[in-house]
Amino acid sequence: MKRTLYIILLLLVVASAVGVYWYVSREARNSDVSEWLSRSLDGVASMHAQGVDGSYTLQRVKGERRWEVLASGLSWNVKTRGMRGKIDNYFSRLSVLTPLRVFGDYVSGKGAKYGLDEAEFKIILQFVDETKLPLTIRFARGVGGRVFGWNSENPTFVYEFDPAVLGQFAFSAPYFFDARVFNFVEKDVSQVQLVQSFGSSWLVRKQGEKYIFSLPGYLKGKDAAGSEIELYIHTLALLRASKMILAPVAVEKSISALTIKVLSRGRKEPDVVEFFTIEDDPSMYMGKSSWLPIPFLLDVESVSQLVRSAFDVQNRTVVDFDIGSVASFVVDHGEHRYIIVRKDEGWRVRGGEKNIPGIDMSLWRFTNLTFEALPLNNLSDTAVKVMRCQLLDSDGKLIQAMNFYVDPNLPTGQCWMKSGDGMYYPVSSRLLRDLQGMFPTGNGNK
């Protein structure tokens, strides 16, 4: 009896060992089929995708290096440019996927536990080389939330992947859209124009290293602020649509609220973008671009950052002179005059031996003064002159003369400054306050 029991136990142990060996061998078939895909995906001509968000096609444009995305909208079919870098990266990542495990028992219609018979995401790849058979790939979430993949190269095998893989490849069509609103090279821009239905409109053209106003008329021929224009161009180059519109949108008016045109060297027509307000949605604008073949949405905050008045982009520097040519600096403050001359040792009050620090910085700050609002030809009776500054060269010739006025009607932190052109400019009063501290009314040459 004991001997019989012993034999039965031994047989059970052997059977268990065989079963474990068979299971482990079956679960570790990835050593037999180590490659998820054996062919390169460099020669893909098109990809048709079908997922929970609908279907679309990525199509390589013949004879060119670009892609188009063909998708189904809510009421029409759309075709737009695809991001070549993003599409190439997609195929590269897809081809080198590493499975966790491989199972060799898949039969179509009998693999419910894998979920592949009704896959969440399916793609069919066609190749430029038409002798190559199309490649079908499926991804699905099976029992227990595990993610499985299948491809037509190895149709009897099922590959298990990290659960994140489904989210890394099962994209909807907008993921591949080229969302750039403009298409230009920043250094090639030769003209920028902004048009508003109600507001300031302007046009600047590049001449040499400067941007010169053509519009509005009162600024024609005057310099625009190069740094402001270049920053604006950079902002436009980075602009991206927040969402493509695949269904009709009702706009409030047929006339755009804002239009921006950018012309580049070598092009006959500018890049044009128009923005329209949307009925019942004040938080968004609808945009139409000469680069994007379908409309798009952009939030109000992003559009508002594109609005620049002619005042914002004009060169608002009040005075311009060569700091190195200044040999003496004359300050009249109240009833006192200070005459500061440039010496080898530094800046000194005439007849004195003590250096006056901060003069070079003050001269630099003069050249960086900008007006805060439009200048005036005449001042009101409330303005009071408080300081006069004169800059002279080594021959005693006047380089620049500037008068400062305080006015209680100006916003806090501003004063008036009059320069050589006879206009009165509202500028920051910080430089004036600092000069008043350097040259008080109680100490001077007279």
ZIVEN-V949829 format. One line per field, one symbol per residue. phi: phi as a letter, one per 20 degrees, with the letter a starting at -180 (. if undefined). psi: psi as a letter, one per 40 degrees, with the letter a starting at -180 (. if undefined). burial: # if it has 24 or more other C-alpha atoms within 12 Angstrom, else .. Layout:
phi: ???
psi: ???
burial: ???
This chain:
phi: .ffffffffffffffffffffffffffdfffecfefcedfdfefebceccbfeodacecfffmcedccddceefcbedcbfdfgfffffffffffdgdffbcddcecgnccgfemffcffbcccdddgfffefgddcccbdegmmfeccbcffcfedddecggffgfeceeegggeffefedcbegfefdbcccccfcqfcbbccecmedddfdcfgfdgnefefgfffffffffffefcffaeedbfcedfcfeffbccccddgndedefccdccfdfmbfecdedccfeefcfbdbfgfffffeecefffdffdfecbbegfefdbcdcdcmedcddddedgepecfgndddfdfnfgfffffgfdfceebffceceffeecfcbcccdcefenefebccddcdbfeeggncbecddfeneddfcfeffgffffffcffecaeb
psi: ddddddddddddddddddddddddddefeeddgdhdheiiedfhdihhihadeaiihhhhhheieiiihhihadeihihiiihddddddddddddehhidihhffhhheffddeeedgidhhihhiidheehiihhhihihaheeihiiiiedgeeihhhihdeddeedgiidddeihehdigihdeehehhhhhidhahiihiihhbeihhhdiideeheihihddddddddddddehihdhiheiihhidiehidhhhhhhiheidiihhhihiihhegeeiihihiedheiiiihidddddeehhidddeihehdihihdeehdihhhhhbeihhhhihideahihheiehihieddddddddeehiieiiiidiiieehhheihhhhiaeeeihdihhhiiiheeiiheiiihhadeeihhhihedddddddddgieehae.
burial: ..........................#.##..#.###.#.#.#########...######.....########....#######..##.##..##.#.######.#....#.###############......#########...#######.##.#####...##..################.#..########....######...#######..#..#####.###.##..##.########..#.#....#########.....#########.....#################..#..################.#..########...######....####.....#..##.##.###.#####.#...#.....########......#########......######....######.##..##..#.......
